Amino acid sequence: MIETILTIIMVFATPLPIWMIFLHLSMTHGTSRSTQYILYFSLGIIWFLLALWAFSNQELIFGPVFETTPWMQWLGVGIVLLGLLIDALVIRVLGWRKLIFFTELRGDAGNEQLIISGIYKHARHPRYVEYPLIAIGAALVTGYWTLIGYAIYIFLGLWLVTYFEEQELVHRFGDPYHDYKKRVPRFFIKI
């Protein structure tokens, strides 16, 4: 049962970094609305194909394991809960429509305000922290090495997405976003 849940989560998030880069590039460089719709709906096809592969190869995905201890499992539960809390705080500020790029695809993106309230006072991209946290926490609970590799992949992929997303946000908001970028760290911690 846990492998099925983890497979669903991994299938959902795996193509997102690459797909989001293309979406932000298309928005920044003014591609046609039809191209953006094709890109948006291509994600469903990618999810379907990835799900077919992942569900037929679960033994390969969840084969290598490491031994977990009770304290590692409790730490893992805490990390998963932290990821879910970040998710809830992001949804509270952005709402569901914004999380699925609904405003960008409808063409309302030019009419919106820069969001710097709630959790966005502490991080410019808090929603890109939740997936790696959930993967690391799940790895500590289950002992699956694949989840450690997945957490590294998803963090690096989403970190790269922030580069392209910030180009689009600078294009959309200009100086207010530059000022926000100077004040607020990318992922909660200033480096």
Residue pairs with C-beta under 8 A, 6 or more apart in sequence:
2 142
3 58
3 61
3 62
6 62
6 138
6 142
6 144
6 147
7 51
7 54
7 55
7 58
7 61
8 51
9 134
9 135
9 138
10 54
10 61
10 150
11 47
11 50
11 51
11 54
12 47
13 131
13 154
14 50
14 150
14 153
14 154
15 43
15 46
15 47
15 50
16 157
16 158
16 161
17 154
17 157
17 158
17 160
17 161
18 157
19 39
19 42
19 43
19 46
20 161
20 164
20 165
21 160
21 161
21 164
22 39
23 36
23 39
23 40
23 101
23 104
24 161
24 164
24 165
24 167
24 168
25 164
26 35
26 36
26 39
27 36
27 104
27 109
27 168
28 164
28 167
28 168
28 171
33 105
33 107
36 104
36 105
37 105
40 101
40 105
54 61
61 146
62 144
62 146
64 144
64 145
64 146
65 142
65 143
65 144
65 145
66 143
66 145
67 143
68 76
68 140
68 141
68 142
68 143
72 140
72 141
73 140
73 141
75 137
75 140
76 136
76 137
76 138
76 139
76 140
76 141
76 142
77 137
77 141
78 137
79 133
79 134
79 136
79 137
79 140
80 133
80 134
80 137
80 138
80 141
81 137
82 133
82 137
83 129
83 130
83 131
83 132
83 133
83 134
83 137
84 130
84 134
86 119
86 126
86 127
86 129
86 130
86 133
87 127
87 130
89 118
89 119
89 126
90 99
90 119
90 126
90 127
90 130
91 99
92 118
92 119
93 115
93 117
93 118
93 119
93 120
94 115
94 127
97 103
99 127
103 109
103 112
109 172
110 172
114 169
114 173
114 176
114 177
114 180
116 180
116 184
119 126
120 126
120 184
121 184
122 184
122 185
122 188
123 129
123 184
123 185
123 186
123 187
123 188
124 162
124 166
124 180
124 181
124 184
124 185
124 186
125 158
125 162
125 165
125 186
125 187
126 187
126 188
128 158
128 159
128 161
128 162
128 187
129 187
129 188
131 151
131 154
131 155
131 158
132 151
132 152
132 154
132 155
132 158
135 147
135 148
135 150
135 151
135 154
136 147
136 148
136 151
138 144
138 147
139 145
139 147
139 148
139 151
159 186
159 187
162 186
166 177
166 181
169 177
170 177
170 178
185 191
